[in-house]
Amino acid sequence: MVWEVFENKVVRELVETYRPVWSIGHALALLGWDSETYMPRRGVEERALSRADLFVLRRRMLLRKELLDLLERAEAAEGLNEFEEGVVRVIRREVRIASSLPEEFVFEFAKLREEATHAWRHAKEKDDYDAFKPYLARIVEYARRMADYLGWEGHPYNALLDLYEEGLTIEDVDRVFDSIIPVLRSVYESVRSRGLYPENHPLESVEYDTRVMEAVNREVLDLLGYPWDRGRLDVSPHPFTISMGVDDVRITTRYEGKNFKHTLYAVIHEFGHALYELQIDGRLKASPLASGASLGVHESQSRFWENVVGRSREFVSMMSPILRKRLEFLSGYSDEDLYFYVNTVKPGFIRVEADELTYNFHIFLRYKLEKDLVAGEIGVEDLPELWNGLMEELLGIKPRTYKEGVLQDIHWSHGSIGYFPTYTLGTVLAAQIKAALDRRLGGLYKTLESEGAGPVREGLRELIHQYGKTYPPKTLVEKSLGEPMNPEYYNEYIREKFAKA
C-alpha cells in the first residue's frame, strides 16, 4: 500500500502494523456475507466457531505490545495532518473497546450471535417466538455485560449507542425524537384525513417474475452508477450491504413475488450504503480509516437515495422507461400513478416496508424497548405484549403474528442493541444533506432531471464519502454541512412533501 496521506513515519508504521487487524476484519466480513447468502444451513456450528476464533484473534492482534507502543508514540507526535490524527483516534478507540472486553466474553458473544442468527431465521419462518426467546435472553444479558465492561454514565444504553455512533447519548437521541415525532404525528393525521396520499394502490397486489425483477434491479443500479467490477447483487432474507474493502462492496435484496417496490427500494437503499464505501478516498485503502464514519452517517446515505432521491417525482420519471420495458403490467399506469404507488402512506407492521412518513415510529418503538431491556426494567418475555401495545399506540394497528411484530428484524440476533436509533439519525441527516446539495448544485431535483445521478454522487463524495473515518461523525457533519445535525431540515422536508401536497 502507498498510503501517501500518512506522512509521519511513526503513523505510517502504525498503519502498517495495524494491517493484519484490517485483514482479519476483511475475512470476517466475507464470512458474514456468506453466512447470510450461500452457506448451507448445517454449516452454522463450524462457522460460529471459526468466526468466534477470528474475533478473538483480531482482539489479540489489536492489543499487541508492538502496536500499543507505536500508538503511544503517534499520540505524542506533533504536527500530524488530519488523516494521521484520524488514524490515532480510530485505533485508540478500538484499543479502548477491545481492552475493555475480556477475551472469553468476545469469543462467547461472537459464537452466540452466529447461533442466534440462524435460530432467529428458523423461528421467524415458523412464527415461534419461544424458539428464539432463550437466544434473545442471552443476547440481552451479554449487551448489559458489555455496557458494564465499557463503562457508562447516565444510562447503560449510552455505552451501546457509542459503539455504533461515536459520541452518541440518549440525550442526543431524545432530542431528535422530541423534535420529529410531534411533526410526524401531525402530518400523518393530516395526510390520512385529507387523503393526500393513498393508503393502498392496485400495483401492491400485482405479482412479478423474480428473474424479470432482478433484471429491473440491475438496470436501476446501472442508472444510479453502481460499478459491477467492484460490487455484487445477491439475495438474502434481510437486505444488507457489506464491505470487504474499498473495491469489494456487496449488496443484497429479497424477492417476495408481488408488490415490486419492496425489492426495488431495498436495492436503492443498499446502493446508498455501498456508494459510501466505494467512494472513500482510495489512498485510505486497507487502513483504519477505510470505512464509513458511523452507522448514523451511513444510514443517511441509504435513506437519502431511497427516499429523498428514489421516491421523488423526478427519479420515478428517470426509472420509468426501465420499469415499463420490463414490467408489462405497468401499461395503463402514468408516471404520476407510479409516484403515488411508491409513496403510499398507511400504517404497516413491517419496518423495512414502512412508508417514509411512518418509518420513524418503528424506530421509536424499538428504541424505547431497547433502553428498558438494557436497564433491566423489562425482560424478553415482556417484549411481544409491549411491542404490540406500542404499535397500537403509535400507528393504531396490532400485529397478528410474531413475524409481524417482535420477530421481524434480524438485528437483535446479531447482538446489535443500540443500533436502531442510527436509522432515525440517518433519516434526519438525509434531509440536511439534501439542503446542502440544493445549495451546491443549484437544486437537487433540477440536477437529477438535467444531468442524472452523476453530479449527486460527486457531491456526496466531496461532502461525506471521501473522508471515511477521518473525523468523528459529529465533526464530519459540522465540517461538511456547516452546522450540527438539525432536525428542522427533516421536519420541513416532511411538511413540504406531505402536508403541503
Buried (B, 14 or more C-beta within 10 A) or exposed (E): EEBEBBEBEBBBBBBBBBBBBBBBBBBBBBBBBEBBBEBEEEBBEEBBBBBBEBBBBBBBBBBBEEBBEBBEBBBEBEEBBEBBBBBBBBBBBBBEBBEBBEEEBBBBBBBBBBBBBBBBBEBBEEBBBEBBBEBBBBBBEBBBBBBEBBEBEEBBBBBBBBBBBBEBBBEBBEEBBEBBBEBBEBBBEBBBEEEBBBEEBEBBEBEBEEEEBBBBBBBBBEBBBBEEEBBBBBBBBBBBBBBBBBBBBBBBBBBEEEBBBBBBBBBBBBBBBBBBBBBBBEBBBBBBBBBBBBBBBBBBBBBBBBBBBBBBBBBBBBBBEBBBEBBEEBEEBEBEBBBBBBBBBBBBBBBBBBBBBBBBBBBBBBBBBBBBBBEEEBEBEEBBEBBBEBBEEBBEBEBEEBBBBBBBBBBBBBBBBBBBBBBBBBBBBBBBBBBBBBEBBEEBBEBBBEEBBEBBBBBBBEBBBBBBBBBBBBBBBBBBBEEEBBBBBBBBBBBEBBBEE
